[in-house]
Amino acid sequence: MIEIKGLRFRYGEGGFPFCLRIEELTINRGETVAFIGPSGSGKTTLVFLIAGILTPQAGTIRVNGAELSNRSDEQRRDFRISKIGFIFQEFELLDYLVARENILLPFYLNRSLQLTPQVRADAQRLAAAMRLTEQVDRRPGVMSQGERQRVAICRAMITHPELLIADEPTGNLDPPTARSIIDLLFREVDRLGVTLITVTHNHALLESFDRVVDMQELTSGADE
């Protein structure tokens, strides 16, 4: 599903440059993987590279056989919208859209996706699965943190992605709400057979994943 080889990504100048080095990493189709490590270890950078939001200076990243680094920004965006569901740490919902419209947003942004009655029914089913039936006509500004996070999860899954990436999906939530949302997320991931990558600092959730990857161990063997 995901194959990374000889990855190098550097940014920043002066006294605090950052360089991510990964010699090899493979994630299998249908696997659930958590990336852990201290702040600054490259967790979010890595998932942004996998999603094609960033591109490496060296090495290859293949997602389901597709190499994204040699594609244009628009091509990478279209691939991401149609093939990858991304749950951002800050949700990235549009305040002027109600929850239902936020869930369907990928179909407004990518002309290759068709907004059919079946898609609208899928959005309603996802909302119900995430316990959002009564919130679908509300805007994010009047919703709780947990409700906004569940809307973001629905939006990430509405295209039936092959890969789902979640960047600190419970970072802004209290422990009971975090546990509830992870349980809902895993139920949908299991139902759809989606590959899941999650960045998290919450070690209480790690038992839910097939594999835990420590960024410090992943990058420690890389050369300078």
C-alpha atoms as a printed R data frame, in Angstrom:
    type eleno elety resid chain resno       x      y       z
1   ATOM     1    CA   MET     A     1   0.000  0.000   0.000
2   ATOM     2    CA   ILE     A     2   2.732  2.459   1.054
3   ATOM     3    CA   GLU     A     3   6.399  2.047   0.128
4   ATOM     4    CA   ILE     A     4   9.032  4.580   1.203
5   ATOM     5    CA   LYS     A     5  12.685  4.292   0.187
6   ATOM     6    CA   GLY     A     6  15.628  6.642   0.706
7   ATOM     7    CA   LEU     A     7  13.414  9.523   1.838
8   ATOM     8    CA   ARG     A     8  15.046 12.892   2.542
9   ATOM     9    CA   PHE     A     9  13.138 16.042   3.369
10  ATOM    10    CA   ARG     A    10  14.732 19.208   4.723
11  ATOM    11    CA   TYR     A    11  13.414 22.625   5.656
12  ATOM    12    CA   GLY     A    12  14.516 25.577   7.753
13  ATOM    13    CA   GLU     A    13  17.725 27.564   7.683
14  ATOM    14    CA   GLY     A    14  20.136 28.931  10.257
15  ATOM    15    CA   GLY     A    15  20.674 27.203  13.563
16  ATOM    16    CA   PHE     A    16  17.542 25.022  13.579
17  ATOM    17    CA   PRO     A    17  17.174 23.200  10.248
18  ATOM    18    CA   PHE     A    18  15.082 20.029  10.179
19  ATOM    19    CA   CYS     A    19  15.853 16.970   8.080
20  ATOM    20    CA   LEU     A    20  13.717 13.849   7.946
21  ATOM    21    CA   ARG     A    21  15.582 10.723   6.820
22  ATOM    22    CA   ILE     A    22  13.863  7.382   6.345
23  ATOM    23    CA   GLU     A    23  15.689  4.563   4.583
24  ATOM    24    CA   GLU     A    24  12.723  2.221   4.207
25  ATOM    25    CA   LEU     A    25   9.158  1.896   5.462
26  ATOM    26    CA   THR     A    26   6.343 -0.319   4.205
27  ATOM    27    CA   ILE     A    27   2.711 -0.231   5.329
28  ATOM    28    CA   ASN     A    28   0.436 -3.003   4.104
29  ATOM    29    CA   ARG     A    29  -3.062 -2.616   2.737
30  ATOM    30    CA   GLY     A    30  -5.652 -2.683   5.507
31  ATOM    31    CA   GLU     A    31  -3.063 -2.165   8.269
32  ATOM    32    CA   THR     A    32  -3.649  0.319  11.092
33  ATOM    33    CA   VAL     A    33  -0.461  2.119  12.118
34  ATOM    34    CA   ALA     A    34   0.257  4.745  14.778
35  ATOM    35    CA   PHE     A    35   3.257  7.089  14.491
36  ATOM    36    CA   ILE     A    36   4.554  8.227  17.868
37  ATOM    37    CA   GLY     A    37   7.499 10.339  19.008
38  ATOM    38    CA   PRO     A    38   8.273 13.680  20.654
39  ATOM    39    CA   SER     A    39   7.340 17.001  19.103
40  ATOM    40    CA   GLY     A    40   9.734 17.826  16.275
41  ATOM    41    CA   SER     A    41  10.483 14.190  15.403
42  ATOM    42    CA   GLY     A    42   8.780 14.497  12.004
43  ATOM    43    CA   LYS     A    43   5.441 12.706  12.505
44  ATOM    44    CA   THR     A    44   3.264 15.337  10.842
45  ATOM    45    CA   THR     A    45   5.909 16.013   8.192
46  ATOM    46    CA   LEU     A    46   5.907 12.327   7.273
47  ATOM    47    CA   VAL     A    47   2.135 12.056   6.868
48  ATOM    48    CA   PHE     A    48   2.106 15.291   4.847
49  ATOM    49    CA   LEU     A    49   4.706 13.706   2.552
50  ATOM    50    CA   ILE     A    50   2.677 10.497   2.240
51  ATOM    51    CA   ALA     A    51  -0.415 12.542   1.362
52  ATOM    52    CA   GLY     A    52   1.454 14.574  -1.255
53  ATOM    53    CA   ILE     A    53   0.937 17.848   0.601
54  ATOM    54    CA   LEU     A    54   4.744 18.062   0.747
55  ATOM    55    CA   THR     A    55   7.245 16.521  -1.671
56  ATOM    56    CA   PRO     A    56  10.653 15.048  -0.740
57  ATOM    57    CA   GLN     A    57  14.007 16.334  -1.931
58  ATOM    58    CA   ALA     A    58  15.163 12.736  -2.445
59  ATOM    59    CA   GLY     A    59  13.772  9.217  -2.350
60  ATOM    60    CA   THR     A    60  10.438  7.734  -3.341
61  ATOM    61    CA   ILE     A    61   7.026  7.470  -1.742
62  ATOM    62    CA   ARG     A    62   4.496  5.209  -3.433
63  ATOM    63    CA   VAL     A    63   0.851  5.089  -2.379
64  ATOM    64    CA   ASN     A    64  -0.972  2.135  -3.935
65  ATOM    65    CA   GLY     A    65   1.682  2.073  -6.649
66  ATOM    66    CA   ALA     A    66   1.430  5.785  -7.464
67  ATOM    67    CA   GLU     A    67   4.511  7.993  -7.116
68  ATOM    68    CA   LEU     A    68   3.232 11.471  -6.253
69  ATOM    69    CA   SER     A    69   6.428 13.529  -6.118
70  ATOM    70    CA   ASN     A    70   6.698 13.829  -9.906
71  ATOM    71    CA   ARG     A    71   3.131 15.138 -10.268
72  ATOM    72    CA   SER     A    72   1.954 18.736 -10.294
73  ATOM    73    CA   ASP     A    73   0.344 20.380  -7.264
74  ATOM    74    CA   GLU     A    74  -3.072 20.039  -8.905
75  ATOM    75    CA   GLN     A    75  -2.543 16.376  -9.755
76  ATOM    76    CA   ARG     A    76  -1.406 15.600  -6.214
77  ATOM    77    CA   ARG     A    77  -4.413 17.467  -4.793
78  ATOM    78    CA   ASP     A    78  -6.850 15.571  -7.009
79  ATOM    79    CA   PHE     A    79  -5.232 12.255  -6.073
80  ATOM    80    CA   ARG     A    80  -5.400 13.158  -2.403
81  ATOM    81    CA   ILE     A    81  -9.049 14.211  -2.535
82  ATOM    82    CA   SER     A    82 -10.160 11.077  -4.380
83  ATOM    83    CA   LYS     A    83  -7.850  8.416  -2.901
84  ATOM    84    CA   ILE     A    84  -6.738  9.666   0.539
85  ATOM    85    CA   GLY     A    85  -8.879 10.794   3.441
86  ATOM    86    CA   PHE     A    86  -7.051 13.296   5.665
87  ATOM    87    CA   ILE     A    87  -8.247 14.235   9.157
88  ATOM    88    CA   PHE     A    88  -6.429 17.412  10.162
89  ATOM    89    CA   GLN     A    89  -5.523 18.196  13.764
90  ATOM    90    CA   GLU     A    90  -7.465 21.483  13.635
91  ATOM    91    CA   PHE     A    91 -10.375 19.872  11.699
92  ATOM    92    CA   GLU     A    92 -10.197 22.483   8.875
93  ATOM    93    CA   LEU     A    93 -13.974 22.765   8.569
94  ATOM    94    CA   LEU     A    94 -15.521 25.707   6.701
95  ATOM    95    CA   ASP     A    95 -17.531 27.833   9.113
96  ATOM    96    CA   TYR     A    96 -19.998 29.057   6.477
97  ATOM    97    CA   LEU     A    97 -21.043 25.494   5.556
98  ATOM    98    CA   VAL     A    98 -23.304 23.283   7.641
99  ATOM    99    CA   ALA     A    99 -22.001 19.887   8.724
100 ATOM   100    CA   ARG     A   100 -23.590 18.044   5.780
101 ATOM   101    CA   GLU     A   101 -21.932 20.395   3.277
102 ATOM   102    CA   ASN     A   102 -18.578 20.070   5.048
103 ATOM   103    CA   ILE     A   103 -18.840 16.282   4.769
104 ATOM   104    CA   LEU     A   104 -19.545 16.552   1.026
105 ATOM   105    CA   LEU     A   105 -16.799 19.153   0.429
106 ATOM   106    CA   PRO     A   106 -14.477 16.819  -1.569
107 ATOM   107    CA   PHE     A   107 -17.195 16.525  -4.215
108 ATOM   108    CA   TYR     A   108 -17.308 20.308  -4.587
109 ATOM   109    CA   LEU     A   109 -13.512 20.545  -4.935
110 ATOM   110    CA   ASN     A   110 -12.753 17.688  -7.336
111 ATOM   111    CA   ARG     A   111 -14.615 17.700 -10.654
112 ATOM   112    CA   SER     A   112 -13.834 14.022 -11.221
113 ATOM   113    CA   LEU     A   113 -16.047 13.109  -8.247
114 ATOM   114    CA   GLN     A   114 -19.771 12.955  -8.949
115 ATOM   115    CA   LEU     A   115 -22.191 14.098  -6.257
116 ATOM   116    CA   THR     A   116 -24.911 11.498  -6.753
117 ATOM   117    CA   PRO     A   117 -27.958 10.622  -4.627
118 ATOM   118    CA   GLN     A   118 -25.966  7.595  -3.417
119 ATOM   119    CA   VAL     A   119 -23.157  9.864  -2.195
120 ATOM   120    CA   ARG     A   120 -25.675 12.005  -0.315
121 ATOM   121    CA   ALA     A   121 -27.108  8.833   1.236
122 ATOM   122    CA   ASP     A   122 -23.575  7.748   2.198
123 ATOM   123    CA   ALA     A   123 -23.029 11.119   3.878
124 ATOM   124    CA   GLN     A   124 -26.203 10.649   5.892
125 ATOM   125    CA   ARG     A   125 -25.184  7.105   6.850
126 ATOM   126    CA   LEU     A   126 -21.715  8.255   7.929
127 ATOM   127    CA   ALA     A   127 -23.238 11.070   9.976
128 ATOM   128    CA   ALA     A   128 -25.518  8.564  11.697
129 ATOM   129    CA   ALA     A   129 -22.595  6.185  12.337
130 ATOM   130    CA   MET     A   130 -20.708  9.082  13.925
131 ATOM   131    CA   ARG     A   131 -23.758 10.083  15.992
132 ATOM   132    CA   LEU     A   132 -24.251 13.338  14.097
133 ATOM   133    CA   THR     A   133 -27.781 12.921  12.784
134 ATOM   134    CA   GLU     A   134 -29.092 15.891  14.771
135 ATOM   135    CA   GLN     A   135 -26.095 18.078  13.877
136 ATOM   136    CA   VAL     A   136 -25.996 17.773  10.059
137 ATOM   137    CA   ASP     A   137 -27.749 21.112   9.514
138 ATOM   138    CA   ARG     A   138 -25.623 23.006  12.043
139 ATOM   139    CA   ARG     A   139 -22.525 25.047  11.353
140 ATOM   140    CA   PRO     A   140 -19.209 24.206  13.045
141 ATOM   141    CA   GLY     A   141 -19.311 27.326  15.227
142 ATOM   142    CA   VAL     A   142 -22.196 25.954  17.312
143 ATOM   143    CA   MET     A   143 -20.815 22.424  17.609
144 ATOM   144    CA   SER     A   144 -18.608 20.904  20.304
145 ATOM   145    CA   GLN     A   145 -14.987 19.911  19.696
146 ATOM   146    CA   GLY     A   146 -15.982 16.236  19.553
147 ATOM   147    CA   GLU     A   147 -18.792 16.933  17.082
148 ATOM   148    CA   ARG     A   148 -16.480 18.920  14.814
149 ATOM   149    CA   GLN     A   149 -13.944 16.113  14.903
150 ATOM   150    CA   ARG     A   150 -16.604 13.594  13.901
151 ATOM   151    CA   VAL     A   151 -17.628 15.826  10.976
152 ATOM   152    CA   ALA     A   152 -13.974 15.895   9.895
153 ATOM   153    CA   ILE     A   153 -13.849 12.091  10.046
154 ATOM   154    CA   CYS     A   154 -17.000 11.810   7.915
155 ATOM   155    CA   ARG     A   155 -15.535 14.213   5.343
156 ATOM   156    CA   ALA     A   156 -12.314 12.178   5.181
157 ATOM   157    CA   MET     A   157 -14.241  8.944   4.579
158 ATOM   158    CA   ILE     A   158 -16.997 10.109   2.219
159 ATOM   159    CA   THR     A   159 -14.921  9.328  -0.906
160 ATOM   160    CA   HIS     A   160 -14.305  5.741   0.311
161 ATOM   161    CA   PRO     A   161 -10.540  6.358   0.357
162 ATOM   162    CA   GLU     A   162  -7.970  3.611   0.093
163 ATOM   163    CA   LEU     A   163  -5.875  5.356   2.746
164 ATOM   164    CA   LEU     A   164  -7.023  7.345   5.777
165 ATOM   165    CA   ILE     A   165  -4.538  9.645   7.559
166 ATOM   166    CA   ALA     A   166  -5.347 11.207  10.919
167 ATOM   167    CA   ASP     A   167  -3.027 13.859  12.382
168 ATOM   168    CA   GLU     A   168  -3.588 13.922  16.154
169 ATOM   169    CA   PRO     A   169  -7.319 13.154  15.776
170 ATOM   170    CA   THR     A   170  -7.892 13.290  19.537
171 ATOM   171    CA   GLY     A   171  -5.350 15.959  20.472
172 ATOM   172    CA   ASN     A   172  -7.962 18.581  21.381
173 ATOM   173    CA   LEU     A   173 -10.375 16.237  23.149
174 ATOM   174    CA   ASP     A   174 -10.864 15.078  26.722
175 ATOM   175    CA   PRO     A   175 -10.018 11.377  27.368
176 ATOM   176    CA   PRO     A   176 -13.592  9.971  27.356
177 ATOM   177    CA   THR     A   177 -14.437 11.811  24.114
178 ATOM   178    CA   ALA     A   178 -11.107 10.738  22.581
179 ATOM   179    CA   ARG     A   179 -11.793  7.083  23.364
180 ATOM   180    CA   SER     A   180 -15.307  7.314  21.950
181 ATOM   181    CA   ILE     A   181 -14.125  8.902  18.692
182 ATOM   182    CA   ILE     A   182 -11.316  6.372  18.208
183 ATOM   183    CA   ASP     A   183 -13.812  3.536  18.699
184 ATOM   184    CA   LEU     A   184 -16.154  5.075  16.097
185 ATOM   185    CA   LEU     A   185 -13.246  5.647  13.711
186 ATOM   186    CA   PHE     A   186 -11.982  2.073  13.980
187 ATOM   187    CA   ARG     A   187 -15.466  0.685  13.446
188 ATOM   188    CA   GLU     A   188 -15.718  2.518  10.108
189 ATOM   189    CA   VAL     A   189 -12.123  1.657   9.139
190 ATOM   190    CA   ASP     A   190 -12.829 -2.017   9.782
191 ATOM   191    CA   ARG     A   191 -16.124 -1.909   7.874
192 ATOM   192    CA   LEU     A   192 -14.493 -0.368   4.786
193 ATOM   193    CA   GLY     A   193 -11.146 -2.181   4.985
194 ATOM   194    CA   VAL     A   194  -9.234  1.100   4.872
195 ATOM   195    CA   THR     A   195  -5.510  1.473   5.602
196 ATOM   196    CA   LEU     A   196  -5.163  3.834   8.580
197 ATOM   197    CA   ILE     A   197  -2.181  5.955   9.599
198 ATOM   198    CA   THR     A   198  -2.496  8.025  12.748
199 ATOM   199    CA   VAL     A   199  -0.171 10.521  14.411
200 ATOM   200    CA   THR     A   200  -0.770 10.535  18.144
201 ATOM   201    CA   HIS     A   201   0.698 11.492  21.502
202 ATOM   202    CA   ASN     A   202  -2.038  9.557  23.314
203 ATOM   203    CA   HIS     A   203  -0.376  6.278  24.269
204 ATOM   204    CA   ALA     A   204  -3.565  5.047  25.918
205 ATOM   205    CA   LEU     A   205  -4.942  4.484  22.405
206 ATOM   206    CA   LEU     A   206  -2.023  2.499  20.994
207 ATOM   207    CA   GLU     A   207  -3.442 -0.928  21.827
208 ATOM   208    CA   SER     A   208  -6.077 -0.349  19.146
209 ATOM   209    CA   PHE     A   209  -3.488 -0.350  16.324
210 ATOM   210    CA   ASP     A   210  -1.892 -3.249  14.446
211 ATOM   211    CA   ARG     A   211   1.510 -1.568  14.608
212 ATOM   212    CA   VAL     A   212   3.180  1.331  16.420
213 ATOM   213    CA   VAL     A   213   6.091  3.117  14.707
214 ATOM   214    CA   ASP     A   214   8.394  5.207  16.896
215 ATOM   215    CA   MET     A   215   9.794  8.038  14.757
216 ATOM   216    CA   GLN     A   216  13.032  8.136  16.754
217 ATOM   217    CA   GLU     A   217  13.690  4.477  15.994
218 ATOM   218    CA   LEU     A   218  12.572  4.833  12.372
219 ATOM   219    CA   THR     A   219  15.019  7.645  11.655
220 ATOM   220    CA   SER     A   220  17.918  6.686  13.985
221 ATOM   221    CA   GLY     A   221  19.634  4.467  11.437
222 ATOM   222    CA   ALA     A   222  19.618  7.039   8.658
223 ATOM   223    CA   ASP     A   223  22.887  8.589   7.615
224 ATOM   224    CA   GLU     A   224  23.645 12.280   7.697
